[in-house]
Structure formats: structure tokens, C-alpha cells
Amino acid sequence: MIALCLSVFAALAAPAPRRAGKPNVVFILADDLGWADVGFQGSKYHETPQIDRLAGQGLRFSSYYVSPVCSPTRAALMTGQYGPRTGIYTVPVPQPPGVQRKMKAPGTRMNLTPEKVTIAQSLKDAGYATGMFGKWHLGETGGNHPSRRGFDQAIIADRVHHDFKPIPPVDVPPGTYLGDFLTDQALRFIDENRGRPFFLYLPHFLVHVPHQAKPELRARFEKKPPVGGQGNPTYAAMIASLDESVGRIVGRLDELGLAKDTVVIVSSDNGGVHERVMPGVTSNAPLRLGKGTVYEGGIRVPFVVRWPGVVPAGAVTDEVAVHVDLFPTLLEIAGARAPAGQVLDGVSLVPVLKRPTAKLGRKAIYLHYPVYINDTTPVGMVRAGDFKLLEFFEDGRLELYDIRHDIGEKTDLSQRMLDKAAELRDLLRRWRKEVSAAMPVPQD
């Protein structure tokens, strides 16, 4: 019996054999984590030593963009397509009582249509084991559950951080913190699939409301004075739990000898919470505003990639990247085929991963947000080079910013640079026509 136990332990401890050409992929997606919420982006109150360490071991993108809220980002990540192609623009938010809106927004889907091929399906077809544990937000039951969309193992769990109910049902010990539960599931998946290529998607519910933290972590931050507009001990403790999870996942990969064969990505689904909507939680400075807006605080998020031996350590790139780039990037990394008949709107980031000074050569990235949420009205966005244009659909108003030199979007250049504003407006409108973007219409 002792010999058997020792042999099992040795099998777990021994490094996994290297698999040339098919590295593992671990994608850890935070929920509502802002660009300025982590240490490597300048936070002095929040503590993210594990994520900072990962950034020091790999490459961080300083200009990585997503959607203003979670569902359209998740749809883009899974399909490689912008919102107009998936029909997923936002999340359900009731209209405030007494508020009269000028336009009728197009409907937004809440799940992926069956014909959409996910990145999980493509990697599974290429021989990968696939697992997802956490917030899916693209449909929970029947054919919409991630277990039916390419994931061999899938557990949905979100909405609360204590007393949560996984789908499908899983026994959870009383008092379990959701972030810890999801990390445990991820570690089990890694252990079970360590001998073959795997794709692990860990979309945490951290650091989304309700803001609930482990008491011992909250107590630690209650002793710290606020810094730079950040000083909420509960929120900081939730970020610390997220950081612990990253450390546990990366630590297990290192222990199993999988580090050199594994691409680890950490990012967020949208910007940090909007200070006017939820004051006292965090500050997204120097970025403007936050979640639910198309200003930088709402759509620019952390993005870190570690891939030892391929991605240079401690590197930073200012090359503009966007959520639809993940699908073609992972296809190239895995040597997988693109799904037949499915347009991919992004480009592979692999050239930049290998050489951070490389240029992707594309003209622009886009965002279509034809809906209302909080104080955001229907709007479109294009970023081309250093310039970012917003077109507000209610009145056709334009705002133009030189993002490289004005990251806080304090100076609107639309009236000073009329030709540039017109150029980007026309570029944005041509793109909307190309992707058949649904538009809001005036109220009757």
C-alpha cells in the first residue's frame, strides 16, 4: 500500500512530457477588474503580487480593448467576432423610471446562436482537452451551456461569492468562497489533463458586485490608508483573492513542469466600476470614467501573457489589441484550423508575443454600442493609430481624442481637426455597413 501511494505521488510530481507544437492555454478572465486596479499599472493600495510577477515574466499590453460590459466581451472572446455579428451588445439593465430616451435601441441577444463555433470547439477539434469554470453569461441551460459549446468540463457559478449554486449542481462545503471553489476546479482539471494539451478558461466572478470578501483579507486592507482614490478594503480584498487564484494556478503549472508548455493569459471583461455609478469602490485614473462607457476607463483593461521561451520576460507593448484577437491568436498557437464559414474579425497577436515591437498592420479597431446603460447613450467608436473617435447616435455629435498624448481624454479635438474627425467617422460608418450593424432609431 505504501509503495502504491509513493508511486502515485511520484507520477503526480514528475514533470509532464513536452508536446512540441501544442502548448497548453490558460486564460484567466477577471470580472470588472480595471486597468488601474493592479500593481503593475500603478495601484498603490491594491495588492497583486502574483499578477505583477506574471507580468514580469511575460508581456503586458498597455492598450488592450474590450466591450463596456461583460456579455459582448465574452461573446467576442468565444467567437472572434464583434457585437454586430453575434447580436450581443449589452446586458439587461432596466430603464430608470421617469427617464425619456430619444432612441429605440435594437434588441440584444443573451446567448450565442447555435451556428457560432467557439474557440473551445476549435481547440477541441485540434486535440485539446477543454474546461471552463466560472461566469459564462452566454446562456446557461440546454444547448447554451458551455458543456454544449466545446468544453469537455464546464461549471457555471456566479451571481454571489458565498452560498452560490453551480450549474450543473456540485456539492459545495458551507462557507466556501466562490473564487477558491473555481480555482480548485481549475487545478483539478490541470491535474487530470497534464499529459495532453489542454485549454483552461477560468472566468472568475471576482471582482463583480455584490462586493463580498474573505474577512481575513478585508481586515488586512482596513489597516491601510487610501491611495490615489483607491481605498475600499472589501474591493481590495476581492482583488487579493483573484491574485491568490492566479498564484495558485501558475504555481501548479510550475510544480508540474508545465510552465514552458503553457501560455498563461490574464485579463478582464470590461473596465473598472464607474465612479459616478458606484462611488467609493475604486479609481480608474488616469483613464476617464469606467464600466458601461466607451471612454478608456470602460474599455481598456489589463492584459498579460506569459509563455516562457517565446514571449520575452518583462516586456511591454503599446500595440493596440482587442478582444476579437484572442480567437485567431489561440488558433495560431495551437496549430488549429479556423472554423469554416465563420468570419474572424481579429488578427493573431503571435507576432507581437514573439517580438513586442512588431506591428500588426491593421487600420483600426471598432466598437458598436447602440444601446443605453446608465448615462451612456448609443454610440460607436473607432481607434486608428493614435486617434480615437466617438460618434453619438442621438445627435450625430463627434468627439476626437489623441489617445497616445491624452490618455485621460480631456481634450476633444473634433473641432480643431475637422478632416481627421471626418476621416474616422467615414471609416466607422463603412465598417458598420460591412458588418450589418443594427442601429437605434428615433422613438415614435
Secondary structure by P-SEA (a helix, b strand, c coil): caaaaaaaaaaaaccccccccbbbbbbbbbccccccccccccccccccaaaaaaaaabbbbcbbbbccccaaaaaaaaccccccccccccccccccccccccccccccccccccccccaaaaaaaaccbbbbccccccccccccccccccccbbbbbcccccccccccbbbbcccccaaaaaaaaaaaaaaaccccbbbbbbbcccccccccccaaaaaaacccccccccccaaaaaaaaaaaaaaaaaaaaaaaacccccbbbbbbbcccccccccccccccccccccccccccccccbbbbbbbbcccccccccccccccccaaaaaaaaaaccccccccccccccccccccccccccccccccccccccccccccbbbbbcccbbbbbbcccbbbbbbccccccccccccccccaaaaaaaaaaaaaaaaaabbbbbbccc
